[in-house]
Amino acid sequence: MDTIFFAKEYISDLRSFATEVLGPKLPQANRRTTTRWEASLGDVIKVNFDASLQSPEDGCGLGWLGRCSDGRCVAWFSTRWKQYLDPITAEAIASLKVLQFVRDHHFPKAILESDSSIFVAAVEGEIGSRSSYENIISDIKLLANTFEEFQIRHVLREGNRTAHEIVKLSCRVSFMSSVIPRFITHILMSESPS
């Protein structure tokens, strides 16, 4: 078991170093430089999502928050995924869950935001891959084509702050609700348009 844990940690470290080295060279078309959440225009649902790697025994956490153009929370979700995943696969699964929710609740226009530039570039087809998450990316692209309008954007961690805090909840319990926990409400209020 220690050998498997070591191997997974080693691979994770290698991916982190590759991200640091290759990250600045990734296409920057949808890279956002804002450090706070920005409202969408019109009848578009904007969803920020994130994933958190915990440990091989605890798996990983997935979380997201959907907001309308006035910044009001439409729904949010936090769950613990029992399988330990690499960072990009975890982001991909979170994104797929978001798109399924948006489709099932009949939102015709969606903007998804992630703080993973590698994941966003993979969805946009800017990075060729034969990775473990390639099939999930294909499913995301197929589902994205069912919307009237769809965009995926990279945002800085600060612009994904609420989703980042929500995913931390997954360490304790899974949630899905339109009522946001009180300790996250202050972040939402500070990010809402004036």
Residue, then its C-alpha position, 0 to 999 in steps of 0.5 A: m500500500d505504501t508503494i502505491f501511495f508513493a507512486k501516486e504522490y510521485i506522479s502528482d508531483l510530476r504533474s504539478f511541476a509540468t503544470e508550473v513549467l508548461g502552464p505559462k505556455l498554454p493558450q491564453a484566449n479564455r484566461r481571465t485576469t480578474t481576481r473576483w467573480e464577474a456577473s454574466l449578462g442576461d439569462v445565462i447561468k454562470v457556474n464556478f466549479d472546483a475539485s480538491l484532492q484529499s488522500p488515496e483513502d479519502g478520495c477527492g471532493l467536487g463542488w460548484l456554485g451556479r449563479c444568475s446575472d444578479g449574483r444570486c445563487v441558483a444552486w450549489f453542490s458539494t460531494r465526496w468522490k470515493q475514488y482518488l483521481d488526478p487533478i485534471t480528471a477530478e476537474a473534468i468530472a466536476s465539470l461533467k456533473v455541472l453540465q448535467f445539472v444545467r441541462d436537467h434544469h433547462f438552462p439554455k445558456a451556460i458559462l463554466e469557470s475553472d481555475s485549471s488552465i490545463f483542463v480549460a485548454a483540454v475542453e477547448g481542444e487546444i491540447g491534444s491528449r491521450s490522457s485518463y480524462e480524454n473520454i470525460i472531455s469528449d462527453i463534456k464537449l458532446l453535452a456542451n453542444t446541446f446548449e444554445e450558448f456555452q463557454i468555458r473559461h479559466v479564472l484565477r483561484e481568487g475568481n473561483r473563491t466560492a467554489h473553492e470554499i464549497v469543495k472544502l465541505s466535501c471533506r465532511v458531507s455531500f450537499m446539494s441545495s439552493v440555500i448556501p451555508r452561512f459561512i460562505t454567504h459573506i463571500l457571495m455578498s462580497e462578490s455580488p454586483s453592486 
